[in-house]
Amino acid sequence: MSKRTVQPLQAPLMIKEIKLRSARTKDGFISGVVQVTLEEFIHSGGLEPALDLLSRRLTGTDNLSDFSYKVVGHKGNTLFIRVTGDPAIILDCEES
């Protein structure tokens, strides 16, 4: 069995990339691997702040909705988390 290399985002997605990724899927959801240190996650202040942290890492905003997450790897105390969610609120805000 070969190990797959996880490539986390180096920066949150720009609005143009969010639109492109959303248009490619049937449900309009976007997905990406973000990195968060274990310390950041533990000290985020609870579930809601932790979810906001994941949303910000993927989109640069707290407005990702209906999202799921899964740890897909780690390097030391850095977690690689695949975040998938609905960017509709983000896209609506951009159009306003």
C-alpha positions as CSV (number, residue, x, y, z in Angstrom):
1,M,0.0,0.0,0.0
2,S,1.4,3.4,-1.0
3,K,1.1,6.5,1.1
4,R,-0.7,9.4,-0.5
5,T,0.8,12.8,0.0
6,V,-1.6,15.4,1.4
7,Q,-1.3,18.9,-0.1
8,P,-2.9,21.4,2.3
9,L,-3.8,24.9,1.0
10,Q,-1.1,27.5,1.6
11,A,-3.7,30.3,1.9
12,P,-7.5,30.5,2.0
13,L,-9.3,30.2,-1.3
14,M,-9.9,33.5,-3.2
15,I,-13.5,34.2,-4.2
16,K,-12.7,33.3,-7.8
17,E,-11.5,29.9,-6.8
18,I,-14.5,29.4,-4.5
19,K,-16.8,30.1,-7.5
20,L,-14.9,27.8,-9.8
21,R,-14.9,24.9,-7.3
22,S,-18.6,25.4,-6.4
23,A,-19.6,25.4,-10.1
24,R,-17.8,22.0,-10.6
25,T,-19.9,20.1,-8.2
26,K,-23.6,19.0,-8.4
27,D,-24.4,20.3,-4.9
28,G,-22.3,23.5,-5.2
29,F,-20.1,22.5,-2.2
30,I,-16.4,23.1,-2.1
31,S,-13.6,21.1,-0.5
32,G,-10.0,21.5,0.5
33,V,-7.4,20.4,2.9
34,V,-6.4,22.9,5.5
35,Q,-3.7,22.7,8.2
36,V,-4.3,23.5,11.9
37,T,-2.0,22.9,14.7
38,L,-3.3,20.8,17.6
39,E,-2.7,23.7,19.9
40,E,-4.8,26.1,17.8
41,F,-7.6,23.5,17.8
42,I,-7.5,22.9,21.5
43,H,-7.2,26.6,22.4
44,S,-9.9,27.7,19.9
45,G,-12.5,28.0,22.7
46,G,-15.0,25.3,21.9
47,L,-16.8,23.7,19.0
48,E,-18.2,26.8,17.3
49,P,-14.8,28.7,17.4
50,A,-13.1,25.5,16.1
51,L,-15.6,25.3,13.2
52,D,-15.1,29.0,12.5
53,L,-11.3,28.3,12.4
54,L,-11.7,25.6,9.8
55,S,-14.1,27.8,7.7
56,R,-11.5,30.7,7.8
57,R,-8.7,28.4,6.8
58,L,-10.6,27.2,3.7
59,T,-12.5,30.4,2.7
60,G,-11.1,33.3,4.6
61,T,-14.5,33.8,6.3
62,D,-16.7,32.3,9.0
63,N,-19.5,31.9,6.5
64,L,-19.0,28.3,5.2
65,S,-22.2,26.4,6.1
66,D,-23.4,22.8,6.3
67,F,-19.8,21.6,6.4
68,S,-18.1,18.4,7.4
69,Y,-14.5,17.8,8.3
70,K,-12.1,14.8,8.4
71,V,-8.5,14.4,9.5
72,V,-6.7,13.1,6.5
73,G,-3.1,13.3,7.8
74,H,-0.8,14.9,10.2
75,K,2.9,15.9,10.6
76,G,3.9,16.2,14.2
77,N,1.2,18.3,15.9
78,T,-0.1,19.8,12.6
79,L,-3.4,18.3,11.5
80,F,-4.4,18.1,7.9
81,I,-8.2,18.4,7.7
82,R,-10.4,18.0,4.6
83,V,-13.2,20.6,5.0
84,T,-16.2,20.3,2.7
85,G,-19.1,22.8,2.8
86,D,-21.6,25.1,1.2
87,P,-20.2,28.5,0.2
88,A,-23.6,30.0,-0.8
89,I,-23.5,32.6,1.9
90,I,-20.0,33.6,0.9
91,L,-21.0,33.9,-2.7
92,D,-24.2,35.8,-1.9
93,C,-22.2,38.3,0.2
94,E,-19.7,38.8,-2.7
95,E,-22.6,39.6,-5.1
96,S,-24.2,42.1,-2.8
